[in-house]
Amino acid sequence: MKSDNYIFANKLNDITAMQSKAATPEEYVESLPEDRREAINKLRKVIRKNLPKGFVEEMSYGMIGYVVPHKLYPNGYHCDPKLPLPFLNIASQKNFIAVYHMGIYMNPELLDWFTNEYPKHSKKKLDMGKSCLRFKKPDEIPYDLIGELASKMTVAEWVSLYEKALQN
């Protein structure tokens, strides 16, 4: 059986299928079609408003990422310690807009909370992978719920959960 450590590393590899070459989040947004640009900007705004202090927005894996910077977690990401520890990404993929939240993948209680809350915010069926929330149309995105999800885990909680998974 594969360890959580192996699976976690491969989840990040899976989400890089449509990587952008943009150097900044602003450049990434400008490269998108108008309907996607508006949705990604709204996601950025709600995430930055709600994300606990300490996470930093940057380009990560060819997407807009919210990471634990090296100044808070010097070890970085175990697969490439030069990279900061990833937590949440947003991306415009070929057929959908994606929110990748590693906390949902690593914390069953957070996953349960989200799957129970989702129907209160959307009439659409939840389209979800282990860490990926997929929205085929920008108007299907429950921005307030994504904001609340972003607020649910601090940097310290994420690092603790991550380190626990590495020990397994």
C-alpha positions as CSV (number, residue, x, y, z in Angstrom):
1,M,0.0,0.0,0.0
2,K,1.3,3.5,-0.9
3,S,2.0,5.9,2.0
4,D,0.2,9.2,2.5
5,N,3.6,10.8,1.8
6,Y,3.8,9.2,-1.6
7,I,0.2,10.0,-2.4
8,F,0.6,13.7,-1.3
9,A,3.6,14.2,-3.6
10,N,1.7,12.7,-6.5
11,K,-1.4,14.8,-5.9
12,L,0.7,17.9,-6.7
13,N,2.1,16.2,-9.8
14,D,-1.4,15.4,-11.0
15,I,-2.5,19.0,-10.8
16,T,0.2,20.4,-13.0
17,A,-1.3,19.1,-16.3
18,M,-2.0,22.6,-17.6
19,Q,0.8,24.8,-16.2
20,S,1.0,28.4,-17.1
21,K,4.4,30.0,-17.8
22,A,3.2,33.3,-16.1
23,A,5.7,34.7,-13.6
24,T,3.1,36.4,-11.4
25,P,-0.5,35.9,-10.4
26,E,-1.4,39.1,-12.2
27,E,0.3,37.9,-15.4
28,Y,-1.6,34.6,-15.0
29,V,-4.9,36.3,-14.7
30,E,-4.2,38.6,-17.7
31,S,-3.5,35.5,-19.9
32,L,-7.0,34.1,-19.3
33,P,-10.2,34.5,-21.4
34,E,-12.5,37.3,-20.0
35,D,-15.0,35.0,-18.3
36,R,-12.3,33.0,-16.6
37,R,-10.4,36.2,-15.6
38,E,-13.3,37.5,-13.7
39,A,-13.9,34.2,-11.9
40,I,-10.2,33.8,-10.9
41,N,-10.0,37.4,-9.7
42,K,-13.1,36.8,-7.5
43,L,-11.5,33.6,-6.2
44,R,-8.3,35.4,-5.4
45,K,-10.1,38.2,-3.6
46,V,-12.2,35.8,-1.4
47,I,-9.3,33.6,-0.7
48,R,-6.9,36.5,0.3
49,K,-9.7,38.0,2.4
50,N,-10.2,34.8,4.4
51,L,-6.9,33.0,4.4
52,P,-5.3,33.0,7.8
53,K,-2.2,35.1,8.3
54,G,1.1,33.6,7.1
55,F,0.1,32.1,3.8
56,V,1.6,33.9,0.8
57,E,0.2,34.2,-2.7
58,E,2.6,33.3,-5.6
59,M,2.9,31.3,-8.7
60,S,3.1,27.7,-7.7
61,Y,3.1,24.7,-10.1
62,G,2.0,26.9,-13.0
63,M,-1.1,28.1,-11.1
64,I,-1.9,30.7,-8.5
65,G,-0.8,29.2,-5.2
66,Y,-1.1,30.0,-1.5
67,V,1.9,28.6,0.2
68,V,3.7,28.5,3.6
69,P,6.9,30.6,2.9
70,H,10.3,29.4,3.9
71,K,10.6,32.1,6.5
72,L,7.7,30.2,8.4
73,Y,8.6,26.7,7.3
74,P,12.3,26.5,6.3
75,N,12.0,22.8,5.4
76,G,9.9,23.6,2.3
77,Y,8.1,20.9,0.3
78,H,9.7,17.5,0.9
79,C,9.9,16.6,-2.8
80,D,11.8,19.8,-3.5
81,P,12.9,21.7,-0.4
82,K,13.7,24.7,-2.5
83,L,10.0,25.2,-3.0
84,P,7.7,26.5,-0.2
85,L,5.1,24.2,1.3
86,P,2.0,24.3,-1.0
87,F,-1.5,24.6,0.5
88,L,-4.1,25.8,-1.9
89,N,-4.0,26.5,-5.7
90,I,-6.5,28.0,-8.1
91,A,-6.3,27.4,-11.9
92,S,-8.1,27.7,-15.1
93,Q,-7.9,24.3,-16.6
94,K,-9.0,23.2,-20.1
95,N,-12.6,22.3,-19.1
96,F,-13.1,23.8,-15.7
97,I,-11.9,26.2,-13.0
98,A,-10.2,24.3,-10.2
99,V,-9.6,24.9,-6.5
100,Y,-6.9,22.5,-5.1
101,H,-7.0,22.5,-1.3
102,M,-4.5,20.1,0.3
103,G,-6.2,20.5,3.6
104,I,-9.4,18.9,2.4
105,Y,-7.3,16.0,1.2
106,M,-5.4,15.6,4.4
107,N,-8.1,16.4,7.0
108,P,-11.2,14.1,7.0
109,E,-13.1,16.4,9.3
110,L,-12.6,19.4,7.0
111,L,-13.7,17.2,4.0
112,D,-16.8,16.2,5.9
113,W,-17.6,19.8,6.8
114,F,-17.1,20.9,3.2
115,T,-19.2,18.2,1.6
116,N,-22.0,18.9,4.1
117,E,-21.9,22.6,3.5
118,Y,-21.7,22.5,-0.3
119,P,-25.4,21.7,-1.0
120,K,-26.3,24.8,1.1
121,H,-24.4,27.0,-1.4
122,S,-25.0,25.3,-4.7
123,K,-27.7,23.4,-6.6
124,K,-25.0,21.7,-8.7
125,K,-23.6,18.3,-7.8
126,L,-20.2,18.6,-6.2
127,D,-17.5,17.7,-8.7
128,M,-14.5,16.8,-6.6
129,G,-11.4,14.7,-6.6
130,K,-9.2,14.1,-3.5
131,S,-8.0,17.7,-3.3
132,C,-9.6,19.2,-6.4
133,L,-12.9,21.1,-6.6
134,R,-14.0,21.5,-10.3
135,F,-16.4,24.1,-11.6
136,K,-17.3,23.8,-15.3
137,K,-18.9,27.3,-15.4
138,P,-17.7,30.4,-13.4
139,D,-21.2,31.1,-12.2
140,E,-21.3,27.7,-10.4
141,I,-18.5,28.7,-8.0
142,P,-19.7,29.2,-4.4
143,Y,-17.3,32.0,-3.6
144,D,-18.5,32.5,0.0
145,L,-18.1,28.8,0.7
146,I,-14.6,28.8,-0.8
147,G,-13.7,31.8,1.4
148,E,-14.9,30.0,4.4
149,L,-13.0,26.9,3.4
150,A,-9.8,29.0,3.0
151,S,-10.3,30.3,6.6
152,K,-10.5,26.9,8.2
153,M,-6.9,26.0,8.6
154,T,-4.0,28.1,10.0
155,V,-0.4,27.8,8.8
156,A,0.5,26.0,12.1
157,E,-2.3,23.5,11.7
158,W,-1.4,22.9,8.0
159,V,2.3,22.4,8.9
160,S,1.4,20.0,11.7
161,L,-0.9,18.0,9.5
162,Y,1.8,17.9,6.8
163,E,4.5,16.8,9.1
164,K,2.3,14.1,10.6
165,A,1.7,12.7,7.1
166,L,5.5,12.7,6.4
167,Q,6.1,10.6,9.5
168,N,3.8,7.8,8.2
